[in-house]
């Protein structure tokens, strides 16, 4: 019997010769990440455990992004101080303060590499699976124990295989693919499972597109969302393909189910209020009035995403009374977008540019909504009250849908622009 991708990665890290679904394996994670929301709780847990020295400080990074800039006076400062205290006490030198969103930094800095095991105190840690990295979120008590011992146990998950064919038509992107999948399997359809993307269509997706899909795999409950490693993966990480070409499922690997998608047959999709799996094609919601459009997040805040929106907006103006907010994912993305003229395009179109951070995606500053306001966002969640009051409404779509809707003031099919 062959092995799935998740089984291969867990076997390699744990050193065992074979695994089956449901087995418990003891791993030695290759990297740990903690962001600012959880620094206080991690600090308290480590003190309660009387941890004076962690296993390997070089395997740990602390990233300030959710509370940057300060959103809650008298609260966020405690998180900052705890992060600095953790860095000083335990010798954690990989400290990123105000440099952007943790999940983008993790692959941007090559902290999360193909075939490795990575964990973090955040649910969207699944993002790095776009590069074939087993990555998943854990709580702060578990993180404290793992940092102390250098070990972390996992139950080998079942897996769902997703076979991709074809290539995206004009106006359709990776966000539309993952939203289509979410609509098909629902928000609990991959609960504690590995969602594994294979097939010839994978080669048509850029690394940024793969990270988008893996990021939102979590919204189906996935433990991880893994892409096969190929030439694009090797190029992104400056590795020889021979080092990572084992990151693929065996021909006879067993899967709970197999899903097949032809990218050429997809159309724009949106996650509609009030849940990520309330998915509709754009034709079903076109014309819905929007008060705000948000372009950014770890899902769609990369250079490629900004380029898609800038191409649509260049030389045009956003609709009157529409707040168009742009938040590049990281400082690297921000600087590259300035260099390429995208930021100039957004400003001239009437957009507001904000510092790289998680921002509105997690309900922090940059455009909080009030009752009955509607937003079209490129983020990954549209839970009730996620971006403002409980009576605000959130639609999730691609950067192309976001840009087109900003121009018209209503949800608009980018293929019509």
Buried (B, 14 or more C-beta within 10 A) or exposed (E): EEBBBBBBBBBBBBEEEEBEBEBEBBBBBBBBBBBBBBBBBBBBBBEEEEBEEBBBBEBBBBBBBBBBBBBEEEEBEBBBEBBBBBBEBBEBEBBBBBBBBBBBBBBBBEBBBBBBBBBBBBEBBBBBBBBBBBBBBBEBBBBBBBBBEBEBEBEBBBBBBBBBBBBBEEBBBBBBBBBBBBBEBBBEBBEEBBBBBBBEBBEBBBBBBBBBBBBBBBBBBBBBBBBBBBEBBBEBBEBEEEBBBBBBBBEEBBBBEEBEBEBEEBBBBBBBBBBBBBBBBBEEBBEBEBBBBBBBBBBBBBBBBBBBBBBBBBEBBBBEEBBBBBBBBBBBBBBBBEEBEBBBBBEBBBBEBBBBBBBBBBBBBBBBBEEEBBBBBBBBBBEEEBBBEEEBBBBBBBBBBBBBBBBBBBBBBBBEB
